[in-house]
Amino acid sequence: MPMIGWIILLLALAMILGSLFMLRDSANSMRIPEDKLEKIRKRKAELDAQDDDD
């Protein structure tokens, strides 16, 4: 494979890895407010109770 092919391959790999690392770093910065978290827990409990009835 010519040198330009290797360079393009390495650049593509670097871009993929860089975007995955950025995604991993930004995943923890999304905080859910406590009131929405409580609403989610309440809805989950309702669905679990409904599944137990079925």
N, C-alpha and C positions, 0 to 999 in steps of 0.2 A: 504494500500500500504506500502511495507517495506520502511525503511529509505533510502536505496540506490536509490529507485525509486524517492523519493522526491528530493534527492540531484541531480540526473541526470536531473530531470525536471527543477529545479532551475538553474542549470548550462546552460541548453539549452536556457532558457528564458533570462538569463544574456547575453549570447553570441548574441542572436538576438537583444536585446535592445542596446547592446554596438555597434554592427555594424550599426544599424540605427542612433545612435548618431554620430558616426564617419562619416557616409554618409552626415548627415545634416551639420556637421561642415566643411566638405571639399567642399560642394556645392557652397559656396560663394567665394572660393579662385580661381575659374576659371574665369579669366578676358578675354574678347574678345577684341582684338586690335581695335582701332577706324576705321582703314581702312576697316577691315572685317565687322564691324558693319554697316558702310555706304553702303557697297556692299549688305548686307542683306536687308537694308531698301530700296535700289533702286530696288532690285529684287522683294520685296514684293509689292512695288508700281506698278511695271510692271504687276504682276499677278493680283492685284486688278483692274487695268485698263482693263486687258483682260477679267476678270470676268464681269465687267460692260458692256463691249461690247456684251458679250454673253447674 
